[in-house]
Amino acid sequence: MNAQVMGWIIYLAIGLIAGFLASIVVKGRGLGLIGDIVVGIIGAVIGGWLFGAFLSTAVGGGMIGSILTAFAGAVILLAIIKAVRST
């Protein structure tokens, strides 16, 4: 397997883990495989932007730091969606 394919698999795994954990925290249940991956990947973008813009730093390096960043962004994303839907 080449490095590009392996990178995509790692991105999907990080998105799945972060999205699943965030959906458990916010909704009390997972959103399914695709839903958790999408929430996790969007959460990674949001978390990376927020940490870079407001803290001028990253949570940490490696996979754990990436999961924590994506988790934080995914929780924010799901909280905003939940607030918008309840109004």
NORCOR-V529387 format. One record per residue. N is the residue number from 1. SS is DSSP state (H for helix, E for strand, C for the rest). OMEGA is omega in whole degrees, 0 to 359 (none if undefined). D_FIRST is the distance of its C-alpha to the first C-alpha in Angstrom with 1 decimal. Layout:
n = (N & N)
ss = (SS & SS)
omega = (OMEGA & OMEGA)
d_first = (D_FIRST & D_FIRST)
This chain:
n = (1 & 2 & 3 & 4 & 5 & 6 & 7 & 8 & 9 & 10 & 11 & 12 & 13 & 14 & 15 & 16 & 17 & 18 & 19 & 20 & 21 & 22 & 23 & 24 & 25 & 26 & 27 & 28 & 29 & 30 & 31 & 32 & 33 & 34 & 35 & 36 & 37 & 38 & 39 & 40 & 41 & 42 & 43 & 44 & 45 & 46 & 47 & 48 & 49 & 50 & 51 & 52 & 53 & 54 & 55 & 56 & 57 & 58 & 59 & 60 & 61 & 62 & 63 & 64 & 65 & 66 & 67 & 68 & 69 & 70 & 71 & 72 & 73 & 74 & 75 & 76 & 77 & 78 & 79 & 80 & 81 & 82 & 83 & 84 & 85 & 86 & 87)
ss = (C & C & H & H & H & H & H & H & H & H & H & H & H & H & H & H & H & H & H & H & H & H & H & H & H & H & H & C & C & C & C & C & H & H & H & H & H & H & H & H & H & H & H & H & H & H & H & H & H & H & H & H & H & H & H & C & C & C & C & C & C & H & H & H & H & H & H & H & H & H & H & H & H & H & H & H & H & H & H & H & H & H & H & H & H & H & C)
omega = (181 & 186 & 181 & 178 & 179 & 177 & 178 & 179 & 178 & 177 & 180 & 179 & 178 & 178 & 180 & 181 & 182 & 179 & 178 & 180 & 180 & 180 & 175 & 181 & 187 & 187 & 181 & 179 & 178 & 181 & 185 & 185 & 183 & 180 & 179 & 179 & 181 & 179 & 180 & 180 & 176 & 177 & 178 & 178 & 180 & 181 & 178 & 179 & 182 & 180 & 179 & 185 & 187 & 182 & 183 & 180 & 174 & 179 & 181 & 181 & 175 & 185 & 181 & 177 & 178 & 179 & 179 & 178 & 180 & 178 & 180 & 179 & 180 & 177 & 178 & 179 & 182 & 177 & 178 & 178 & 181 & 179 & 180 & 181 & 183 & 180 & none)
d_first = (0.0 & 3.8 & 6.7 & 8.3 & 6.6 & 6.8 & 10.2 & 11.3 & 10.7 & 12.7 & 15.3 & 15.8 & 16.3 & 18.7 & 20.5 & 20.9 & 22.3 & 24.5 & 25.7 & 26.5 & 28.5 & 30.3 & 31.3 & 32.6 & 34.6 & 36.0 & 36.3 & 36.4 & 33.7 & 30.1 & 29.5 & 27.0 & 23.2 & 23.2 & 26.2 & 25.0 & 21.7 & 23.9 & 26.5 & 24.1 & 22.4 & 25.9 & 27.2 & 24.7 & 26.0 & 29.6 & 29.2 & 27.7 & 30.5 & 33.2 & 32.3 & 32.0 & 35.2 & 37.5 & 36.4 & 35.0 & 32.4 & 29.3 & 29.3 & 27.1 & 23.8 & 20.7 & 19.5 & 23.1 & 24.7 & 22.4 & 23.2 & 26.9 & 27.0 & 25.4 & 27.7 & 30.8 & 30.0 & 29.4 & 32.7 & 34.5 & 33.1 & 34.1 & 37.5 & 38.2 & 37.3 & 39.5 & 42.4 & 42.3 & 42.3 & 45.1 & 47.4)
